[in-house]
């Protein structure tokens, strides 16, 4: 007996339990994303008009990624309904490129994962977040193909026209320091942004103009003297001194730009910029502009907070009043490889009340349950710095059996072409709803529920032929499949604990 034959009997068009990962789950995205919620959803999501921080701990398969997708979807709808009070989403869920670049700055034994992550600080997180946010914003402004921008927050020419001259300069500075796009060359992309912003001034090129002017004048004088007198007036080194004096302002400016580029390269360790292209871009600013502005040239958070404030100020001027940073998948980077201790080294610098409680910025930390044990062991100093009592912390993303039953019912409803059957309708009379609740409670999280139900459908259909089908799952098949699944899962969990 085929599974689709069993499902079609109930008017179910496709298997609602075939996909386990929310990232690729079309059933969830199309039919459940706005109808199926964890009971703690409202506390995590909060109010988009006043972005707030939330810290969630959940085991694998508990729905953290699904919650991230729901946050993005609901903010996109909020932005459509509130074009003058939009919320900007930064998805900080792929740590690999930033950890790889950071590791390249380490030498010798410091490149070991544990030693590398011990050197990772809060400002490295802030640099990574700014790189995602700034690159996404520039993608929107330039209409870049293959953009990394999250859908749901549009930037139009009308939005750009609201930026004053200082904010346009700030955006160009942010782009110089944090734009990580590789769709075109760094310099050409920066030039396109400047053109889009309508920023042009002769002032940054004054020193170069002086150098060229002095050079042209000296050449003209020398040619004139040689033509009329056949020799120069005075010693030759006077002309060399005049040439050097003419180019000195440009050389000084270039040296300052190269030094600043070197300092930015050295201290923004998660970036992908090179010194020379960055120095050439900094040459397009006046010395006054650069000397009066904070730049990420030091290993400290002060400059990053200033840059983040500039970024949020630019967004506010364009009608984007809040920022949501979503942190997820911290166990997946290859440098961490699922190690709870390495996850702690990566995440703990971010647990800082000053960072988590910035005005207009909400950080949604969707963390593995393994990190909860480290929180419980921390000292008083950690709690004073993190102030977890103010961060909407959810110690465990738990599911009741009733909530899991509702999740399964919602998925069946999402793929049914008429009145959907209940979950209990799929089983024979020997299996009561209470027995289903008891079984679902032992499965704990949606991922285990889906894997079990999929395996159960396969086991049932394998017991019957197409010519002699059965459309009710027997108690014997249910109990034997559940026992095997729980035993395998228990062995798997013990293996993870031992590892």
Secondary structure by P-SEA (a helix, b strand, c coil): ccaaaaaaaacccccccccccccccccccccccccccccccccccccccbbbbbbbbbcccccaaaaaaaaaaaaaaaaaacccbbbbbbbcccaaaaaaaaaaacccccccaaaaaaaccaaaaaaaaaaaaaaaaaaaaaccccccccccccccaaaaaaccaaaaaaaaaaaacccccccccaaaaaaaaaaaacccccccaaaaaaaaaaaaaaaaaaaaaaaacccccccaaaaaaaaaaaaaaaaaaaaaaaaaaaaaaacccccccccaaaaaaaaaccaaaaaaccccccccaaaaaaaaaaaaaaaaaacccbbbbbbccccccccccccaaaaaaaccccccccccccccbbbbbbccccaaaaaaaccaaaaaaaccccccccccccccaaaaaaaaaaaaaaacccccccccccccccccaaaaaaaaaaaccaaaaaaaaaaaaaaaaaacccccccccccaaaaaaaaaaaaaaaaaaaaaaaac
